[in-house]
Amino acid sequence: MSGFIILGIDRSGKELYVANTSPIIWTSERKDAKILSTKKSAIIDLEEDFIFLSATITYTDLIAIEIAEYKNDQEIGREKYL
């Protein structure tokens, strides 16, 4: 896998991955994560559902939303979005 994925981190450090955007659907399996071709497209997808994401952070155990970049199935970078 190469590309960008969106993930959430909960209070215990567990990662959840976005399997679909608009509406956002979460999965516990990285293999089921939606792969985006660019960081910009990941940001655009997140901005479309920003109010939902803000509520998710407020009312669930998720404490962060991040965008991770993968190349040849290896994570090469990560940036906090929310």
Secondary structure by P-SEA (a helix, b strand, c coil): cbbbbbbcccccbbbbbbcccccbbbbcccccccccccaaaaaaaaaaaaaaaaaaaacccccccbbbbbcccccccccccc
